[in-house]
Amino acid sequence: MENHHHDYKHLGRTLALALTILTGSCIAILWGWNTFAVEILSQQTMKFKHALALELFVLSVAGACSIAWRVFGVRSN
């Protein structure tokens, strides 16, 4: 019974770390875009929800490429 408690505790820490990394990287994308593209290239500003959507899109494409590589990749004999 204690193993389940330990598993949930580990899962909670992993989830908290993943959300922290996701939020931090979204803030970095948002800051980078609003600093570089807006000030130097005179583009429109980005909101946090757009940075989050971009981050999730990039992660989903990377995940799809990883799965496709494993499924269709060259297998050595």
C-alpha positions as CSV (number, residue, x, y, z in Angstrom):
1,M,0.0,0.0,0.0
2,E,2.9,2.3,0.6
3,N,4.2,1.8,-2.9
4,H,1.0,3.4,-4.4
5,H,1.5,6.4,-2.1
6,H,5.2,6.7,-3.3
7,D,4.1,6.4,-6.9
8,Y,1.6,9.2,-6.6
9,K,4.1,11.4,-4.9
10,H,6.6,10.7,-7.7
11,L,4.0,11.4,-10.3
12,G,3.0,14.6,-8.6
13,R,6.6,15.8,-8.5
14,T,7.1,14.9,-12.2
15,L,3.9,16.7,-13.2
16,A,4.9,19.8,-11.2
17,L,8.3,19.8,-12.8
18,A,6.8,19.4,-16.3
19,L,4.4,22.2,-15.8
20,T,7.1,24.5,-14.4
21,I,9.3,23.8,-17.4
22,L,6.4,24.3,-19.8
23,T,5.5,27.6,-18.2
24,G,9.1,28.8,-18.0
25,S,9.7,28.0,-21.7
26,C,6.5,29.8,-22.7
27,I,7.6,32.8,-20.8
28,A,11.0,32.6,-22.5
29,I,9.3,32.4,-26.0
30,L,7.0,35.3,-25.1
31,W,9.9,37.5,-23.9
32,G,12.1,36.6,-26.8
33,W,9.4,37.3,-29.4
34,N,8.3,40.5,-27.8
35,T,11.9,41.7,-27.4
36,F,13.3,40.8,-30.8
37,A,10.4,40.7,-33.2
38,V,8.4,43.7,-31.9
39,E,11.3,46.1,-31.2
40,I,13.6,45.1,-34.1
41,L,11.3,43.8,-36.8
42,S,8.2,45.9,-35.9
43,Q,5.9,42.9,-35.7
44,Q,2.8,42.5,-33.4
45,T,3.2,41.5,-29.8
46,M,2.5,38.0,-28.7
47,K,0.2,37.0,-25.8
48,F,0.9,34.2,-23.4
49,K,-1.7,32.0,-24.9
50,H,0.0,32.2,-28.3
51,A,3.3,31.3,-26.8
52,L,1.7,28.3,-25.1
53,A,0.0,27.2,-28.3
54,L,3.4,27.5,-30.2
55,E,5.1,25.5,-27.5
56,L,2.5,22.7,-27.5
57,F,2.6,22.7,-31.4
58,V,6.4,22.3,-31.4
59,L,6.2,19.5,-28.7
60,S,3.5,17.7,-30.6
61,V,5.5,17.8,-33.9
62,A,8.6,16.6,-32.1
63,G,6.6,13.8,-30.5
64,A,5.1,12.8,-33.9
65,C,8.5,12.8,-35.5
66,S,9.9,10.6,-32.7
67,I,7.0,8.1,-33.1
68,A,7.4,8.1,-36.9
69,W,11.1,7.6,-36.6
70,R,10.5,4.5,-34.4
71,V,7.8,3.1,-36.6
72,F,9.2,3.8,-40.0
73,G,12.9,4.1,-39.2
74,V,15.6,1.9,-40.6
75,R,16.2,-1.2,-38.6
76,S,19.5,-2.9,-38.5
77,N,19.7,-6.7,-38.6
